[in-house]
Every structure is written in structure tokens, then in C-alpha cells.
Amino acid sequence: MTDNRHAAASGTSPGPRPGLRERQKAQTRADIRAAALELFAKQGYESTTVAQIAARANVSHTTFFRYFQSKEHVVIDDDLDADRKRVLENLPPGLDQFGLVRQMLSEMWTITQSDPWASNPERFAILRTEPALRATFQTESDRAIAEGLDFIAAYLGSSPDDPKLRIFVAALSGVMFHLAESATEHMLPLAAYLAAIDLMEEGFPL
């Protein structure tokens, strides 16, 4: 089945046109996501089962688990890991810590905003309001922060155990998450995040 719900839940980003098999797999992921959002809206997240999502998407229970680890990951996963990896691989050398995080944030915000699933307002709302999803998303976020710390340390030629670097990354993460939580319906504009980084660099003047 193909409709507007699937277009909004595709989780694909612009790039070379994939082959037929890849397109079919992407469509199946989109079908499962669209079915999940429809059921969550109709009967609530907690009341919706994997079996119901699979049936609504016209796939088997086994097929569901080939595409998603759990019901939570239907919402949390965004299929952008390869895009994020390319961003990190193509960052220009020689940036200081603030220039680096500005560049990283700008690139990551752009690929997220450009992706129909990652930027889906219904997905955004569920991530914000469902306790089980918030807990799983926090675990995923903690992992991403740890990986980000390692990357920043390697880029700057520092040690991941450097207390100054760890405090910098912790402060940056706290500010970014605070801003994300303050959004009422959807992603804040990039300028809001960049302005926060400016304030950090200036020493948080009041």
C-alpha cells in the first residue's frame, strides 16, 4: 500500500537511486512505520502491539523483527547513521572546538530536517510524550554522546578522558537537549541551536 502516510514515514534521504531490492525494503519499513503511527494515534502507544502493527502493514510477525528490533525502535530508528558517518568523515580539518560543533550541528540538523521520517511531527510528538520511548531514546542518546566525545577528542587531538573535554561535551549536550525539549511541536530552527553555541563560546554572559 502506498499513500501520503508512507511518504511522510519513509525515512529515506536524497542520494543515488537505490536498486529494486533496496526500494522494496525501504517501502516495507515505511509501511511498518505508517501502520504504527496510525495505530498509535487510534488506540495509544501502550495499547498497540507488534502483532497489530505487522497485520496493519500486511507483513508477518517475523518480517517485522527483520526490520525493527522492537516496537520502540519503529519510532526511534531513523536510518541516518550512514549520512551521519559521511558528515563526520567530510568535516574540514583545523576547526577549534566551537567551530567543530557548529559544523557538526549544522550538518546533522540539515540531514535530519531533510528526512521525512526523522523530521515527522507525529514521530517527534510520540518521542516526547511516551515514557517508554523517552527511556529508550535516552539510552540511544547517551550512546551517541559517548561516540561524539570520542570523535571530538580524536579530531582535536585530545584524550577522551580529558576532564575539560568531558565537561565541554556534557555542557554542550545539556544545552542541546534542553533546547530540543523546549520545542512545543517540532524541531527548533538551526539558528536557535547555533545561538546557544555562541553563548557558550562567550562564557554564558547574562
Summary of the structure (lengths in Angstrom):
residues: 206
radius of gyration: 18.7
end to end distance: 54.2
largest distance: 56.9
contacts: 557
relative contact order: 0.11
helix: 69%
strand: 0%
